[in-house]
Amino acid sequence: MMKNILLLLAVCLGALTPVRGQATFRTVNHAGVDFDCYSIEMDSLSFQAMDFLLNDRREGFDRFVQGMDANGVPFFCMNAGIYANDSLHLGLLVRNGQVLIQPDLGDGQGNFYLKPNGVFGITSQGEAFIQESAEFTRGPIWNGNLPYHATQSGPLLLRRGAVHPAFNPNSANKFVRCGVGINTDPQTGTQFAVFVRSKGPVNLFDFAQVFSEKFGCQDALCLESGGAVMHVSDLDLGGSPHFVSSFIIFYEE
């Protein structure tokens, strides 16, 4: 399904815009802030249209996008996680079934270490998951057949429907943020990955509420705060000259 789909691009803010196959783009509003939202059906072919890339060339986001656009392949991309002081992706990163960076279960400063943090990934059967990091490393995916793609970040926004216990609805700690949640249609069992970036500063509590209230997600993970980016080919979502260490990408093969 995913390999043969053309990109249909028309901007209609506040309404669903077909993007590719079962993918849709829309902008929603919560607590006075707009959020760009890209939702894509996860199935047995999803992993073939998905990639996790390290920014080995240390390019700024705009230059990276220009290079990808030059290939003539329409695509979506967003931060795959947080980077450390050495500009390397922080925490687990799995690409095409190969572990590029091992999980980080340690303690530290910053959002990544605001536990519980978590892992977002997709199996070779096209099943998406978000799990608490330690739980993931003890579970069957990590200890059996490795996920086809996976990234670790933090904090978890939602875990089994519950908002992270450290979040304060009145927090003044507001940044432009991006994250991912998983939504399952209760009637069909169809699973969607929902990628969201705020268009203005937002605190973590309100960001979590977007996933639960607007999309009915039970699990969601913050991918970046402060340097959050999103790109959908031919949609003007704004750019950024800043460095991004790693990307989640959906594209047409």
ZAZABA-503520 format. One record per residue (C-alpha): residue number from 0; residue in three letters; chain; x negated, y negated, z negated. Coordinates in steps of 0.5 Angstrom, whole numbers. Layout:
N
<rec><n>NUM</n><res>ALA</res><chain>A</chain><x>X</x><y>Y</y><z>Z</z></rec>
...
***
This chain:
253
<rec><n>0</n><res>MET</res><chain>A</chain><x>0</x><y>0</y><z>0</z></rec>
<rec><n>1</n><res>MET</res><chain>A</chain><x>-5</x><y>-5</y><z>-2</z></rec>
<rec><n>2</n><res>LYS</res><chain>A</chain><x>-10</x><y>-4</y><z>3</z></rec>
<rec><n>3</n><res>ASN</res><chain>A</chain><x>-5</x><y>-6</y><z>9</z></rec>
<rec><n>4</n><res>ILE</res><chain>A</chain><x>-2</x><y>-12</y><z>6</z></rec>
<rec><n>5</n><res>LEU</res><chain>A</chain><x>-3</x><y>-19</y><z>9</z></rec>
<rec><n>6</n><res>LEU</res><chain>A</chain><x>-3</x><y>-25</y><z>4</z></rec>
<rec><n>7</n><res>LEU</res><chain>A</chain><x>3</x><y>-29</y><z>5</z></rec>
<rec><n>8</n><res>LEU</res><chain>A</chain><x>2</x><y>-36</y><z>2</z></rec>
<rec><n>9</n><res>ALA</res><chain>A</chain><x>7</x><y>-41</y><z>0</z></rec>
<rec><n>10</n><res>VAL</res><chain>A</chain><x>7</x><y>-45</y><z>-6</z></rec>
<rec><n>11</n><res>CYS</res><chain>A</chain><x>13</x><y>-46</y><z>-9</z></rec>
<rec><n>12</n><res>LEU</res><chain>A</chain><x>12</x><y>-48</y><z>-17</z></rec>
<rec><n>13</n><res>GLY</res><chain>A</chain><x>17</x><y>-45</y><z>-22</z></rec>
<rec><n>14</n><res>ALA</res><chain>A</chain><x>19</x><y>-40</y><z>-17</z></rec>
<rec><n>15</n><res>LEU</res><chain>A</chain><x>16</x><y>-33</y><z>-15</z></rec>
<rec><n>16</n><res>THR</res><chain>A</chain><x>11</x><y>-33</y><z>-9</z></rec>
<rec><n>17</n><res>PRO</res><chain>A</chain><x>10</x><y>-27</y><z>-5</z></rec>
<rec><n>18</n><res>VAL</res><chain>A</chain><x>2</x><y>-26</y><z>-5</z></rec>
<rec><n>19</n><res>ARG</res><chain>A</chain><x>0</x><y>-19</y><z>-3</z></rec>
<rec><n>20</n><res>GLY</res><chain>A</chain><x>5</x><y>-13</y><z>-3</z></rec>
<rec><n>21</n><res>GLN</res><chain>A</chain><x>8</x><y>-13</y><z>-10</z></rec>
<rec><n>22</n><res>ALA</res><chain>A</chain><x>4</x><y>-19</y><z>-12</z></rec>
<rec><n>23</n><res>THR</res><chain>A</chain><x>7</x><y>-25</y><z>-14</z></rec>
<rec><n>24</n><res>PHE</res><chain>A</chain><x>5</x><y>-32</y><z>-16</z></rec>
<rec><n>25</n><res>ARG</res><chain>A</chain><x>8</x><y>-37</y><z>-20</z></rec>
<rec><n>26</n><res>THR</res><chain>A</chain><x>7</x><y>-43</y><z>-25</z></rec>
<rec><n>27</n><res>VAL</res><chain>A</chain><x>11</x><y>-43</y><z>-32</z></rec>
<rec><n>28</n><res>ASN</res><chain>A</chain><x>12</x><y>-48</y><z>-37</z></rec>
<rec><n>29</n><res>HIS</res><chain>A</chain><x>11</x><y>-46</y><z>-45</z></rec>
<rec><n>30</n><res>ALA</res><chain>A</chain><x>10</x><y>-51</y><z>-50</z></rec>
<rec><n>31</n><res>GLY</res><chain>A</chain><x>9</x><y>-57</y><z>-45</z></rec>
<rec><n>32</n><res>VAL</res><chain>A</chain><x>4</x><y>-54</y><z>-42</z></rec>
<rec><n>33</n><res>ASP</res><chain>A</chain><x>4</x><y>-51</y><z>-35</z></rec>
<rec><n>34</n><res>PHE</res><chain>A</chain><x>1</x><y>-44</y><z>-33</z></rec>
<rec><n>35</n><res>ASP</res><chain>A</chain><x>-1</x><y>-41</y><z>-27</z></rec>
<rec><n>36</n><res>CYS</res><chain>A</chain><x>1</x><y>-33</y><z>-27</z></rec>
<rec><n>37</n><res>TYR</res><chain>A</chain><x>-1</x><y>-28</y><z>-22</z></rec>
<rec><n>38</n><res>SER</res><chain>A</chain><x>2</x><y>-21</y><z>-23</z></rec>
<rec><n>39</n><res>ILE</res><chain>A</chain><x>1</x><y>-15</y><z>-19</z></rec>
<rec><n>40</n><res>GLU</res><chain>A</chain><x>3</x><y>-8</y><z>-19</z></rec>
<rec><n>41</n><res>MET</res><chain>A</chain><x>-1</x><y>-3</y><z>-21</z></rec>
<rec><n>42</n><res>ASP</res><chain>A</chain><x>-1</x><y>4</y><z>-18</z></rec>
<rec><n>43</n><res>SER</res><chain>A</chain><x>-5</x><y>10</y><z>-15</z></rec>
<rec><n>44</n><res>LEU</res><chain>A</chain><x>-8</x><y>5</y><z>-10</z></rec>
<rec><n>45</n><res>SER</res><chain>A</chain><x>-10</x><y>-1</y><z>-14</z></rec>
<rec><n>46</n><res>PHE</res><chain>A</chain><x>-17</x><y>1</y><z>-16</z></rec>
<rec><n>47</n><res>GLN</res><chain>A</chain><x>-18</x><y>1</y><z>-9</z></rec>
<rec><n>48</n><res>ALA</res><chain>A</chain><x>-16</x><y>-7</y><z>-8</z></rec>
<rec><n>49</n><res>MET</res><chain>A</chain><x>-20</x><y>-9</y><z>-15</z></rec>
<rec><n>50</n><res>ASP</res><chain>A</chain><x>-27</x><y>-10</y><z>-16</z></rec>
<rec><n>51</n><res>PHE</res><chain>A</chain><x>-31</x><y>-13</y><z>-22</z></rec>
<rec><n>52</n><res>LEU</res><chain>A</chain><x>-37</x><y>-17</y><z>-20</z></rec>
<rec><n>53</n><res>LEU</res><chain>A</chain><x>-43</x><y>-20</y><z>-24</z></rec>
<rec><n>54</n><res>ASN</res><chain>A</chain><x>-45</x><y>-27</y><z>-22</z></rec>
<rec><n>55</n><res>ASP</res><chain>A</chain><x>-52</x><y>-24</y><z>-21</z></rec>
<rec><n>56</n><res>ARG</res><chain>A</chain><x>-54</x><y>-30</y><z>-16</z></rec>
<rec><n>57</n><res>ARG</res><chain>A</chain><x>-52</x><y>-35</y><z>-22</z></rec>
<rec><n>58</n><res>GLU</res><chain>A</chain><x>-47</x><y>-39</y><z>-18</z></rec>
<rec><n>59</n><res>GLY</res><chain>A</chain><x>-42</x><y>-44</y><z>-20</z></rec>
<rec><n>60</n><res>PHE</res><chain>A</chain><x>-35</x><y>-42</y><z>-19</z></rec>
<rec><n>61</n><res>ASP</res><chain>A</chain><x>-34</x><y>-47</y><z>-13</z></rec>
<rec><n>62</n><res>ARG</res><chain>A</chain><x>-40</x><y>-44</y><z>-9</z></rec>
<rec><n>63</n><res>PHE</res><chain>A</chain><x>-38</x><y>-37</y><z>-11</z></rec>
<rec><n>64</n><res>VAL</res><chain>A</chain><x>-31</x><y>-38</y><z>-8</z></rec>
<rec><n>65</n><res>GLN</res><chain>A</chain><x>-34</x><y>-41</y><z>-2</z></rec>
<rec><n>66</n><res>GLY</res><chain>A</chain><x>-38</x><y>-35</y><z>-1</z></rec>
<rec><n>67</n><res>MET</res><chain>A</chain><x>-32</x><y>-30</y><z>-1</z></rec>
<rec><n>68</n><res>ASP</res><chain>A</chain><x>-28</x><y>-34</y><z>3</z></rec>
<rec><n>69</n><res>ALA</res><chain>A</chain><x>-33</x><y>-34</y><z>9</z></rec>
<rec><n>70</n><res>ASN</res><chain>A</chain><x>-32</x><y>-26</y><z>9</z></rec>
<rec><n>71</n><res>GLY</res><chain>A</chain><x>-25</x><y>-28</y><z>12</z></rec>
<rec><n>72</n><res>VAL</res><chain>A</chain><x>-22</x><y>-23</y><z>6</z></rec>
<rec><n>73</n><res>PRO</res><chain>A</chain><x>-16</x><y>-27</y><z>2</z></rec>
<rec><n>74</n><res>PHE</res><chain>A</chain><x>-17</x><y>-25</y><z>-5</z></rec>
<rec><n>75</n><res>PHE</res><chain>A</chain><x>-15</x><y>-27</y><z>-12</z></rec>
<rec><n>76</n><res>CYS</res><chain>A</chain><x>-20</x><y>-28</y><z>-18</z></rec>
<rec><n>77</n><res>MET</res><chain>A</chain><x>-21</x><y>-30</y><z>-25</z></rec>
<rec><n>78</n><res>ASN</res><chain>A</chain><x>-26</x><y>-29</y><z>-31</z></rec>
<rec><n>79</n><res>ALA</res><chain>A</chain><x>-28</x><y>-22</y><z>-33</z></rec>
<rec><n>80</n><res>GLY</res><chain>A</chain><x>-30</x><y>-24</y><z>-40</z></rec>
<rec><n>81</n><res>ILE</res><chain>A</chain><x>-34</x><y>-29</y><z>-44</z></rec>
<rec><n>82</n><res>TYR</res><chain>A</chain><x>-42</x><y>-30</y><z>-43</z></rec>
<rec><n>83</n><res>ALA</res><chain>A</chain><x>-47</x><y>-30</y><z>-48</z></rec>
<rec><n>84</n><res>ASN</res><chain>A</chain><x>-53</x><y>-35</y><z>-49</z></rec>
<rec><n>85</n><res>ASP</res><chain>A</chain><x>-57</x><y>-32</y><z>-44</z></rec>
<rec><n>86</n><res>SER</res><chain>A</chain><x>-51</x><y>-32</y><z>-39</z></rec>
<rec><n>87</n><res>LEU</res><chain>A</chain><x>-50</x><y>-25</y><z>-38</z></rec>
<rec><n>88</n><res>HIS</res><chain>A</chain><x>-43</x><y>-22</y><z>-39</z></rec>
<rec><n>89</n><res>LEU</res><chain>A</chain><x>-42</x><y>-21</y><z>-46</z></rec>
<rec><n>90</n><res>GLY</res><chain>A</chain><x>-39</x><y>-14</y><z>-48</z></rec>
<rec><n>91</n><res>LEU</res><chain>A</chain><x>-37</x><y>-8</y><z>-44</z></rec>
<rec><n>92</n><res>LEU</res><chain>A</chain><x>-37</x><y>-8</y><z>-36</z></rec>
<rec><n>93</n><res>VAL</res><chain>A</chain><x>-35</x><y>-2</y><z>-32</z></rec>
<rec><n>94</n><res>ARG</res><chain>A</chain><x>-35</x><y>-2</y><z>-24</z></rec>
<rec><n>95</n><res>ASN</res><chain>A</chain><x>-33</x><y>3</y><z>-20</z></rec>
<rec><n>96</n><res>GLY</res><chain>A</chain><x>-34</x><y>8</y><z>-25</z></rec>
<rec><n>97</n><res>GLN</res><chain>A</chain><x>-41</x><y>6</y><z>-27</z></rec>
<rec><n>98</n><res>VAL</res><chain>A</chain><x>-43</x><y>3</y><z>-34</z></rec>
<rec><n>99</n><res>LEU</res><chain>A</chain><x>-46</x><y>-4</y><z>-33</z></rec>
<rec><n>100</n><res>ILE</res><chain>A</chain><x>-46</x><y>-6</y><z>-40</z></rec>
<rec><n>101</n><res>GLN</res><chain>A</chain><x>-45</x><y>-2</y><z>-46</z></rec>
<rec><n>102</n><res>PRO</res><chain>A</chain><x>-39</x><y>-4</y><z>-51</z></rec>
<rec><n>103</n><res>ASP</res><chain>A</chain><x>-41</x><y>-9</y><z>-56</z></rec>
<rec><n>104</n><res>LEU</res><chain>A</chain><x>-37</x><y>-7</y><z>-63</z></rec>
<rec><n>105</n><res>GLY</res><chain>A</chain><x>-42</x><y>-12</y><z>-67</z></rec>
<rec><n>106</n><res>ASP</res><chain>A</chain><x>-40</x><y>-18</y><z>-71</z></rec>
<rec><n>107</n><res>GLY</res><chain>A</chain><x>-42</x><y>-25</y><z>-69</z></rec>
<rec><n>108</n><res>GLN</res><chain>A</chain><x>-39</x><y>-32</y><z>-68</z></rec>
<rec><n>109</n><res>GLY</res><chain>A</chain><x>-34</x><y>-35</y><z>-62</z></rec>
<rec><n>110</n><res>ASN</res><chain>A</chain><x>-28</x><y>-32</y><z>-59</z></rec>
<rec><n>111</n><res>PHE</res><chain>A</chain><x>-31</x><y>-25</y><z>-57</z></rec>
<rec><n>112</n><res>TYR</res><chain>A</chain><x>-32</x><y>-23</y><z>-64</z></rec>
<rec><n>113</n><res>LEU</res><chain>A</chain><x>-25</x><y>-26</y><z>-67</z></rec>
<rec><n>114</n><res>LYS</res><chain>A</chain><x>-23</x><y>-19</y><z>-68</z></rec>
<rec><n>115</n><res>PRO</res><chain>A</chain><x>-19</x><y>-15</y><z>-66</z></rec>
<rec><n>116</n><res>ASN</res><chain>A</chain><x>-22</x><y>-16</y><z>-59</z></rec>
<rec><n>117</n><res>GLY</res><chain>A</chain><x>-21</x><y>-11</y><z>-54</z></rec>
<rec><n>118</n><res>VAL</res><chain>A</chain><x>-22</x><y>-8</y><z>-47</z></rec>
<rec><n>119</n><res>PHE</res><chain>A</chain><x>-18</x><y>-9</y><z>-41</z></rec>
<rec><n>120</n><res>GLY</res><chain>A</chain><x>-19</x><y>-4</y><z>-35</z></rec>
<rec><n>121</n><res>ILE</res><chain>A</chain><x>-16</x><y>1</y><z>-30</z></rec>
<rec><n>122</n><res>THR</res><chain>A</chain><x>-17</x><y>8</y><z>-29</z></rec>
<rec><n>123</n><res>SER</res><chain>A</chain><x>-18</x><y>12</y><z>-22</z></rec>
<rec><n>124</n><res>GLN</res><chain>A</chain><x>-10</x><y>14</y><z>-22</z></rec>
<rec><n>125</n><res>GLY</res><chain>A</chain><x>-9</x><y>6</y><z>-22</z></rec>
<rec><n>126</n><res>GLU</res><chain>A</chain><x>-6</x><y>6</y><z>-29</z></rec>
<rec><n>127</n><res>ALA</res><chain>A</chain><x>-8</x><y>-1</y><z>-33</z></rec>
<rec><n>128</n><res>PHE</res><chain>A</chain><x>-9</x><y>-1</y><z>-40</z></rec>
<rec><n>129</n><res>ILE</res><chain>A</chain><x>-11</x><y>-6</y><z>-46</z></rec>
<rec><n>130</n><res>GLN</res><chain>A</chain><x>-14</x><y>-3</y><z>-52</z></rec>
<rec><n>131</n><res>GLU</res><chain>A</chain><x>-17</x><y>-5</y><z>-59</z></rec>
<rec><n>132</n><res>SER</res><chain>A</chain><x>-25</x><y>-4</y><z>-57</z></rec>
<rec><n>133</n><res>ALA</res><chain>A</chain><x>-27</x><y>1</y><z>-63</z></rec>
<rec><n>134</n><res>GLU</res><chain>A</chain><x>-20</x><y>4</y><z>-61</z></rec>
<rec><n>135</n><res>PHE</res><chain>A</chain><x>-22</x><y>5</y><z>-54</z></rec>
<rec><n>136</n><res>THR</res><chain>A</chain><x>-29</x><y>7</y><z>-56</z></rec>
<rec><n>137</n><res>ARG</res><chain>A</chain><x>-26</x><y>13</y><z>-60</z></rec>
<rec><n>138</n><res>GLY</res><chain>A</chain><x>-21</x><y>15</y><z>-55</z></rec>
<rec><n>139</n><res>PRO</res><chain>A</chain><x>-20</x><y>19</y><z>-49</z></rec>
<rec><n>140</n><res>ILE</res><chain>A</chain><x>-21</x><y>14</y><z>-43</z></rec>
<rec><n>141</n><res>TRP</res><chain>A</chain><x>-28</x><y>13</y><z>-46</z></rec>
<rec><n>142</n><res>ASN</res><chain>A</chain><x>-30</x><y>20</y><z>-48</z></rec>
<rec><n>143</n><res>GLY</res><chain>A</chain><x>-27</x><y>23</y><z>-42</z></rec>
<rec><n>144</n><res>ASN</res><chain>A</chain><x>-26</x><y>21</y><z>-35</z></rec>
<rec><n>145</n><res>LEU</res><chain>A</chain><x>-29</x><y>14</y><z>-35</z></rec>
<rec><n>146</n><res>PRO</res><chain>A</chain><x>-25</x><y>8</y><z>-33</z></rec>
<rec><n>147</n><res>TYR</res><chain>A</chain><x>-26</x><y>6</y><z>-26</z></rec>
<rec><n>148</n><res>HIS</res><chain>A</chain><x>-26</x><y>-1</y><z>-28</z></rec>
<rec><n>149</n><res>ALA</res><chain>A</chain><x>-26</x><y>-4</y><z>-35</z></rec>
<rec><n>150</n><res>THR</res><chain>A</chain><x>-28</x><y>-11</y><z>-38</z></rec>
<rec><n>151</n><res>GLN</res><chain>A</chain><x>-29</x><y>-13</y><z>-46</z></rec>
<rec><n>152</n><res>SER</res><chain>A</chain><x>-27</x><y>-19</y><z>-49</z></rec>
<rec><n>153</n><res>GLY</res><chain>A</chain><x>-23</x><y>-23</y><z>-54</z></rec>
<rec><n>154</n><res>PRO</res><chain>A</chain><x>-19</x><y>-24</y><z>-58</z></rec>
<rec><n>155</n><res>LEU</res><chain>A</chain><x>-13</x><y>-19</y><z>-57</z></rec>
<rec><n>156</n><res>LEU</res><chain>A</chain><x>-7</x><y>-24</y><z>-56</z></rec>
<rec><n>157</n><res>LEU</res><chain>A</chain><x>-2</x><y>-19</y><z>-57</z></rec>
<rec><n>158</n><res>ARG</res><chain>A</chain><x>-3</x><y>-12</y><z>-60</z></rec>
<rec><n>159</n><res>ARG</res><chain>A</chain><x>3</x><y>-7</y><z>-59</z></rec>
<rec><n>160</n><res>GLY</res><chain>A</chain><x>7</x><y>-13</y><z>-59</z></rec>
<rec><n>161</n><res>ALA</res><chain>A</chain><x>4</x><y>-17</y><z>-65</z></rec>
<rec><n>162</n><res>VAL</res><chain>A</chain><x>1</x><y>-23</y><z>-64</z></rec>
<rec><n>163</n><res>HIS</res><chain>A</chain><x>-7</x><y>-23</y><z>-67</z></rec>
<rec><n>164</n><res>PRO</res><chain>A</chain><x>-6</x><y>-24</y><z>-75</z></rec>
<rec><n>165</n><res>ALA</res><chain>A</chain><x>-11</x><y>-30</y><z>-75</z></rec>
<rec><n>166</n><res>PHE</res><chain>A</chain><x>-7</x><y>-34</y><z>-70</z></rec>
<rec><n>167</n><res>ASN</res><chain>A</chain><x>-4</x><y>-41</y><z>-73</z></rec>
<rec><n>168</n><res>PRO</res><chain>A</chain><x>2</x><y>-44</y><z>-69</z></rec>
<rec><n>169</n><res>ASN</res><chain>A</chain><x>0</x><y>-51</y><z>-71</z></rec>
<rec><n>170</n><res>SER</res><chain>A</chain><x>-8</x><y>-50</y><z>-69</z></rec>
<rec><n>171</n><res>ALA</res><chain>A</chain><x>-11</x><y>-56</y><z>-66</z></rec>
<rec><n>172</n><res>ASN</res><chain>A</chain><x>-16</x><y>-52</y><z>-63</z></rec>
<rec><n>173</n><res>LYS</res><chain>A</chain><x>-14</x><y>-52</y><z>-56</z></rec>
<rec><n>174</n><res>PHE</res><chain>A</chain><x>-18</x><y>-50</y><z>-49</z></rec>
<rec><n>175</n><res>VAL</res><chain>A</chain><x>-16</x><y>-49</y><z>-42</z></rec>
<rec><n>176</n><res>ARG</res><chain>A</chain><x>-15</x><y>-41</y><z>-43</z></rec>
<rec><n>177</n><res>CYS</res><chain>A</chain><x>-14</x><y>-35</y><z>-38</z></rec>
<rec><n>178</n><res>GLY</res><chain>A</chain><x>-12</x><y>-28</y><z>-40</z></rec>
<rec><n>179</n><res>VAL</res><chain>A</chain><x>-9</x><y>-21</y><z>-38</z></rec>
<rec><n>180</n><res>GLY</res><chain>A</chain><x>-3</x><y>-18</y><z>-40</z></rec>
<rec><n>181</n><res>ILE</res><chain>A</chain><x>1</x><y>-11</y><z>-38</z></rec>
<rec><n>182</n><res>ASN</res><chain>A</chain><x>8</x><y>-11</y><z>-37</z></rec>
<rec><n>183</n><res>THR</res><chain>A</chain><x>12</x><y>-5</y><z>-36</z></rec>
<rec><n>184</n><res>ASP</res><chain>A</chain><x>19</x><y>-5</y><z>-32</z></rec>
<rec><n>185</n><res>PRO</res><chain>A</chain><x>23</x><y>-1</y><z>-37</z></rec>
<rec><n>186</n><res>GLN</res><chain>A</chain><x>28</x><y>2</y><z>-32</z></rec>
<rec><n>187</n><res>THR</res><chain>A</chain><x>23</x><y>4</y><z>-27</z></rec>
<rec><n>188</n><res>GLY</res><chain>A</chain><x>16</x><y>5</y><z>-31</z></rec>
<rec><n>189</n><res>THR</res><chain>A</chain><x>13</x><y>1</y><z>-26</z></rec>
<rec><n>190</n><res>GLN</res><chain>A</chain><x>7</x><y>-3</y><z>-29</z></rec>
<rec><n>191</n><res>PHE</res><chain>A</chain><x>4</x><y>-10</y><z>-27</z></rec>
<rec><n>192</n><res>ALA</res><chain>A</chain><x>-2</x><y>-13</y><z>-29</z></rec>
<rec><n>193</n><res>VAL</res><chain>A</chain><x>-1</x><y>-21</y><z>-31</z></rec>
<rec><n>194</n><res>PHE</res><chain>A</chain><x>-6</x><y>-26</y><z>-30</z></rec>
<rec><n>195</n><res>VAL</res><chain>A</chain><x>-5</x><y>-32</y><z>-33</z></rec>
<rec><n>196</n><res>ARG</res><chain>A</chain><x>-9</x><y>-39</y><z>-34</z></rec>
<rec><n>197</n><res>SER</res><chain>A</chain><x>-7</x><y>-45</y><z>-37</z></rec>
<rec><n>198</n><res>LYS</res><chain>A</chain><x>-7</x><y>-52</y><z>-33</z></rec>
<rec><n>199</n><res>GLY</res><chain>A</chain><x>-8</x><y>-56</y><z>-40</z></rec>
<rec><n>200</n><res>PRO</res><chain>A</chain><x>-11</x><y>-54</y><z>-47</z></rec>
<rec><n>201</n><res>VAL</res><chain>A</chain><x>-7</x><y>-49</y><z>-51</z></rec>
<rec><n>202</n><res>ASN</res><chain>A</chain><x>-8</x><y>-46</y><z>-57</z></rec>
<rec><n>203</n><res>LEU</res><chain>A</chain><x>-9</x><y>-38</y><z>-58</z></rec>
<rec><n>204</n><res>PHE</res><chain>A</chain><x>-2</x><y>-37</y><z>-61</z></rec>
<rec><n>205</n><res>ASP</res><chain>A</chain><x>2</x><y>-41</y><z>-56</z></rec>
<rec><n>206</n><res>PHE</res><chain>A</chain><x>-2</x><y>-37</y><z>-50</z></rec>
<rec><n>207</n><res>ALA</res><chain>A</chain><x>0</x><y>-31</y><z>-53</z></rec>
<rec><n>208</n><res>GLN</res><chain>A</chain><x>7</x><y>-33</y><z>-53</z></rec>
<rec><n>209</n><res>VAL</res><chain>A</chain><x>7</x><y>-34</y><z>-46</z></rec>
<rec><n>210</n><res>PHE</res><chain>A</chain><x>5</x><y>-27</y><z>-45</z></rec>
<rec><n>211</n><res>SER</res><chain>A</chain><x>10</x><y>-24</y><z>-50</z></rec>
<rec><n>212</n><res>GLU</res><chain>A</chain><x>16</x><y>-29</y><z>-48</z></rec>
<rec><n>213</n><res>LYS</res><chain>A</chain><x>15</x><y>-30</y><z>-41</z></rec>
<rec><n>214</n><res>PHE</res><chain>A</chain><x>13</x><y>-23</y><z>-39</z></rec>
<rec><n>215</n><res>GLY</res><chain>A</chain><x>15</x><y>-18</y><z>-44</z></rec>
<rec><n>216</n><res>CYS</res><chain>A</chain><x>8</x><y>-16</y><z>-45</z></rec>
<rec><n>217</n><res>GLN</res><chain>A</chain><x>6</x><y>-12</y><z>-51</z></rec>
<rec><n>218</n><res>ASP</res><chain>A</chain><x>-1</x><y>-12</y><z>-50</z></rec>
<rec><n>219</n><res>ALA</res><chain>A</chain><x>-5</x><y>-18</y><z>-48</z></rec>
<rec><n>220</n><res>LEU</res><chain>A</chain><x>-13</x><y>-20</y><z>-48</z></rec>
<rec><n>221</n><res>CYS</res><chain>A</chain><x>-16</x><y>-27</y><z>-48</z></rec>
<rec><n>222</n><res>LEU</res><chain>A</chain><x>-21</x><y>-27</y><z>-42</z></rec>
<rec><n>223</n><res>GLU</res><chain>A</chain><x>-24</x><y>-34</y><z>-43</z></rec>
<rec><n>224</n><res>SER</res><chain>A</chain><x>-23</x><y>-41</y><z>-47</z></rec>
<rec><n>225</n><res>GLY</res><chain>A</chain><x>-26</x><y>-47</y><z>-44</z></rec>
<rec><n>226</n><res>GLY</res><chain>A</chain><x>-29</x><y>-45</y><z>-38</z></rec>
<rec><n>227</n><res>ALA</res><chain>A</chain><x>-23</x><y>-41</y><z>-35</z></rec>
<rec><n>228</n><res>VAL</res><chain>A</chain><x>-22</x><y>-41</y><z>-27</z></rec>
<rec><n>229</n><res>MET</res><chain>A</chain><x>-17</x><y>-38</y><z>-22</z></rec>
<rec><n>230</n><res>HIS</res><chain>A</chain><x>-17</x><y>-37</y><z>-15</z></rec>
<rec><n>231</n><res>VAL</res><chain>A</chain><x>-12</x><y>-35</y><z>-10</z></rec>
<rec><n>232</n><res>SER</res><chain>A</chain><x>-14</x><y>-36</y><z>-3</z></rec>
<rec><n>233</n><res>ASP</res><chain>A</chain><x>-10</x><y>-42</y><z>1</z></rec>
<rec><n>234</n><res>LEU</res><chain>A</chain><x>-7</x><y>-44</y><z>-6</z></rec>
<rec><n>235</n><res>ASP</res><chain>A</chain><x>-10</x><y>-50</y><z>-9</z></rec>
<rec><n>236</n><res>LEU</res><chain>A</chain><x>-11</x><y>-49</y><z>-16</z></rec>
<rec><n>237</n><res>GLY</res><chain>A</chain><x>-17</x><y>-53</y><z>-17</z></rec>
<rec><n>238</n><res>GLY</res><chain>A</chain><x>-24</x><y>-51</y><z>-17</z></rec>
<rec><n>239</n><res>SER</res><chain>A</chain><x>-30</x><y>-52</y><z>-22</z></rec>
<rec><n>240</n><res>PRO</res><chain>A</chain><x>-37</x><y>-53</y><z>-21</z></rec>
<rec><n>241</n><res>HIS</res><chain>A</chain><x>-39</x><y>-49</y><z>-27</z></rec>
<rec><n>242</n><res>PHE</res><chain>A</chain><x>-42</x><y>-42</y><z>-28</z></rec>
<rec><n>243</n><res>VAL</res><chain>A</chain><x>-38</x><y>-36</y><z>-29</z></rec>
<rec><n>244</n><res>SER</res><chain>A</chain><x>-42</x><y>-30</y><z>-31</z></rec>
<rec><n>245</n><res>SER</res><chain>A</chain><x>-37</x><y>-24</y><z>-28</z></rec>
<rec><n>246</n><res>PHE</res><chain>A</chain><x>-30</x><y>-24</y><z>-24</z></rec>
<rec><n>247</n><res>ILE</res><chain>A</chain><x>-24</x><y>-20</y><z>-24</z></rec>
<rec><n>248</n><res>ILE</res><chain>A</chain><x>-22</x><y>-19</y><z>-16</z></rec>
<rec><n>249</n><res>PHE</res><chain>A</chain><x>-16</x><y>-17</y><z>-12</z></rec>
<rec><n>250</n><res>TYR</res><chain>A</chain><x>-18</x><y>-16</y><z>-5</z></rec>
<rec><n>251</n><res>GLU</res><chain>A</chain><x>-16</x><y>-13</y><z>2</z></rec>
<rec><n>252</n><res>GLU</res><chain>A</chain><x>-20</x><y>-8</y><z>4</z></rec>
***
